[in-house]
Amino acid sequence: MDDALDCLIIGGGPAGLTAAIYLARFHLDIRVVDAGKSRASWIPCTRNHAGFPDGIKGTELLQRMRDQACKYGAKVETEVVTKLERDDDTGLFTATWGSGSATARSVLLATGVTNRRPPMDEELHDDALARGLVRYCPICDGYEVTDKKVGVIGSDSHGVAEALFIRSYTTDVTLIAPDKALRLKPEDNKKLKEAGIDCVDGPAQAVAIAKDCITVDTAEGHYTFDTIYPALGSDTHTQLAEMVGADLSKEGCIKVDSHQRTNVPCLYAAGDVVIGLDQISHAMGEGGVAATAIRNDLAEQRPFWRELTQESVLQK
Ligand SMILES: Cc1cc2nc3c(=O)[nH]c(=O)nc-3n(C[C@H](O)[C@H](O)[C@H](O)COP(=O)(O)OP(=O)(O)OC[C@H]3O[C@@H](n4cnc5c(N)ncnc54)[C@H](O)[C@@H]3O)c2cc1C
């Protein structure tokens, strides 16, 4: 029990790293294990994150947060946790990854989601993403496509909703089916028509990029856009939560209460892996709430009284 960490944070994106900063500053013994695939690391430059009027690159924001957490004693490792278990008698969690394992009194899952990518070559995708020719989050960066020519790759009501959302930034929006002919509900067709959004049948594949545009090959011919937004949904990383019996919502996210507690004692979740606004600010907010709940819940079991250290005695 004494070797056990106070908290193991799985996932080192904005949610996990914010929690790490808080928990380390609460003087708790914590570790972050992160697979290194934060969605924030895909962001060429975020311009809606408060406090950075000129924007900040996602990787730089993450590095700053990691540095801040480590400054206060958090340890951050790059590994993929493959197994999570909980001993019902002791309440302790054991997490396992390639080169090791850890036991912890509490676990925060901040494992995020992965956006489904459109059909296109991986290298082309990454290059297009870096140049803003492929974007994933109109709430984040719709402003940047104001009055531009935009294609939305999607077919269901999610694709329709995204196309309608983007229509408030530009008059030139086209909805393209990724795999086959578009088959939409009559009410969706009506909304698209009223908004002046064109529809194109798939299968579609982004085939080439130039400096300022991206070309999509569709069943109806080639189309060139300033930006395409894939609206193909995402996969939520809930496997570890399921291993220890955490409940999921109907959307497939980890269910939590207003303090980020799951139904499993001392298991918490924060960020995109929980239902909510998938944004950095929201992930950070939930990370802070989770960290404070973790600290207070653990203190109920065993108070965190500060003991005199050699330095504090010398300072007196
Ligand atoms: C292209 C793009 C642009 C965006 N732009 C913006 C923007 O401008 N503004 C904004 O607010 N939001 C933006 N977002 C959304 C934002 O990036 C996310 O909401 C945010 O990163 C969520 O933080 P998180 O900590 O919940 O998850 P993530 O940042 O995704 O971090 C989750 C971490 O958990 C790790 N992990 C998962 N499973 C395991 C495991 N088993 N073991 C160990 N580690 C694991 C992952 O590798 C990852 O590092 C954008 C997203 C994308 C894709």
The ligand as an SDF file (V2000), in Angstrom:
LIG
                    3D

 53 58  0  0  0  0  0  0  0  0999 V2000
   -6.9990   18.8570  -35.8220 C   0  0  0  0  0  0  0  0  0  0  0  0
   -7.5920   19.2600  -34.4810 C   0  0  0  0  0  0  0  0  0  0  0  0
   -7.6530   20.6040  -34.1680 C   0  0  0  0  0  0  0  0  0  0  0  0
   -8.1840   20.9880  -32.9390 C   0  0  0  0  0  0  0  0  0  0  0  0
   -8.1840   22.3240  -32.6450 N   0  0  0  0  0  0  0  0  0  0  0  0
   -8.6150   22.7170  -31.4300 C   0  0  0  0  0  0  0  0  0  0  0  0
   -8.5910   24.1180  -31.0880 C   0  0  0  0  0  0  0  0  0  0  0  0
   -8.1460   24.9720  -31.8480 O   0  0  0  0  0  0  0  0  0  0  0  0
   -9.0970   24.4540  -29.8690 N   0  0  0  0  0  0  0  0  0  0  0  0
   -9.5780   23.5330  -28.9860 C   0  0  0  0  0  0  0  0  0  0  0  0
  -10.0120   23.9070  -27.8870 O   0  0  0  0  0  0  0  0  0  0  0  0
   -9.6010   22.2190  -29.2910 N   0  0  0  0  0  0  0  0  0  0  0  0
   -9.1180   21.7840  -30.4790 C   0  0  0  0  0  0  0  0  0  0  0  0
   -9.1430   20.4520  -30.8010 N   0  0  0  0  0  0  0  0  0  0  0  0
   -9.6870   19.4910  -29.8100 C   0  0  0  0  0  0  0  0  0  0  0  0
   -8.6480   19.2020  -28.6980 C   0  0  0  0  0  0  0  0  0  0  0  0
   -7.4290   18.8090  -29.2770 O   0  0  0  0  0  0  0  0  0  0  0  0
   -9.1640   18.1260  -27.7720 C   0  0  0  0  0  0  0  0  0  0  0  0
  -10.4520   18.4810  -27.2840 O   0  0  0  0  0  0  0  0  0  0  0  0
   -8.2290   17.9110  -26.5750 C   0  0  0  0  0  0  0  0  0  0  0  0
   -6.9470   17.5220  -27.0310 O   0  0  0  0  0  0  0  0  0  0  0  0
   -8.7960   16.8510  -25.6330 C   0  0  0  0  0  0  0  0  0  0  0  0
   -7.9070   16.6410  -24.5770 O   0  0  0  0  0  0  0  0  0  0  0  0
   -7.8680   15.2420  -23.8120 P   0  0  0  0  0  0  0  0  0  0  0  0
   -6.7830   15.3910  -22.8040 O   0  0  0  0  0  0  0  0  0  0  0  0
   -9.2080   14.8340  -23.3810 O   0  0  0  0  0  0  0  0  0  0  0  0
   -7.4680   14.1630  -24.9220 O   0  0  0  0  0  0  0  0  0  0  0  0
   -6.1770   14.0950  -25.8420 P   0  0  0  0  0  0  0  0  0  0  0  0
   -5.5470   15.4160  -26.0010 O   0  0  0  0  0  0  0  0  0  0  0  0
   -6.5660   13.3830  -27.0910 O   0  0  0  0  0  0  0  0  0  0  0  0
   -5.1580   13.2000  -24.9990 O   0  0  0  0  0  0  0  0  0  0  0  0
   -5.4240   11.8470  -24.7190 C   0  0  0  0  0  0  0  0  0  0  0  0
   -4.0930   11.1640  -24.4910 C   0  0  0  0  0  0  0  0  0  0  0  0
   -4.3070    9.8560  -23.9320 O   0  0  0  0  0  0  0  0  0  0  0  0
   -3.3970    8.9620  -24.5330 C   0  0  0  0  0  0  0  0  0  0  0  0
   -3.8790    7.5900  -24.3640 N   0  0  0  0  0  0  0  0  0  0  0  0
   -5.0000    7.0100  -24.8810 C   0  0  0  0  0  0  0  0  0  0  0  0
   -5.0730    5.7090  -24.5100 N   0  0  0  0  0  0  0  0  0  0  0  0
   -3.9660    5.4760  -23.7500 C   0  0  0  0  0  0  0  0  0  0  0  0
   -3.4510    4.3180  -23.0840 C   0  0  0  0  0  0  0  0  0  0  0  0
   -4.0880    3.1410  -23.1430 N   0  0  0  0  0  0  0  0  0  0  0  0
   -2.2740    4.4240  -22.4260 N   0  0  0  0  0  0  0  0  0  0  0  0
   -1.6170    5.6000  -22.3520 C   0  0  0  0  0  0  0  0  0  0  0  0
   -2.0600    6.7280  -22.9620 N   0  0  0  0  0  0  0  0  0  0  0  0
   -3.2110    6.6690  -23.6520 C   0  0  0  0  0  0  0  0  0  0  0  0
   -3.3690    9.4230  -26.0020 C   0  0  0  0  0  0  0  0  0  0  0  0
   -2.2390    8.8990  -26.6930 O   0  0  0  0  0  0  0  0  0  0  0  0
   -3.3150   10.9430  -25.8100 C   0  0  0  0  0  0  0  0  0  0  0  0
   -1.9800   11.4020  -25.6910 O   0  0  0  0  0  0  0  0  0  0  0  0
   -8.6480   20.0180  -32.0190 C   0  0  0  0  0  0  0  0  0  0  0  0
   -8.5850   18.6660  -32.3500 C   0  0  0  0  0  0  0  0  0  0  0  0
   -8.0640   18.2800  -33.5740 C   0  0  0  0  0  0  0  0  0  0  0  0
   -7.9810   16.8150  -33.9070 C   0  0  0  0  0  0  0  0  0  0  0  0
  1  2  1  0
  2  3  1  0
  2 52  2  0
  3  4  2  0
  4  5  1  0
  4 50  1  0
  5  6  2  0
  6  7  1  0
  6 13  1  0
  7  8  2  0
  7  9  1  0
  9 10  1  0
 10 11  2  0
 10 12  1  0
 12 13  2  0
 13 14  1  0
 14 15  1  0
 14 50  1  0
 15 16  1  0
 16 17  1  0
 16 18  1  0
 18 19  1  0
 18 20  1  0
 20 21  1  0
 20 22  1  0
 22 23  1  0
 23 24  1  0
 24 25  2  0
 24 26  1  0
 24 27  1  0
 27 28  1  0
 28 29  2  0
 28 30  1  0
 28 31  1  0
 31 32  1  0
 32 33  1  0
 33 34  1  0
 33 48  1  0
 34 35  1  0
 35 36  1  0
 35 46  1  0
 36 37  1  0
 36 45  1  0
 37 38  2  0
 38 39  1  0
 39 40  1  0
 39 45  2  0
 40 41  1  0
 40 42  2  0
 42 43  1  0
 43 44  2  0
 44 45  1  0
 46 47  1  0
 46 48  1  0
 48 49  1  0
 50 51  2  0
 51 52  1  0
 52 53  1  0
M  END
$$$$
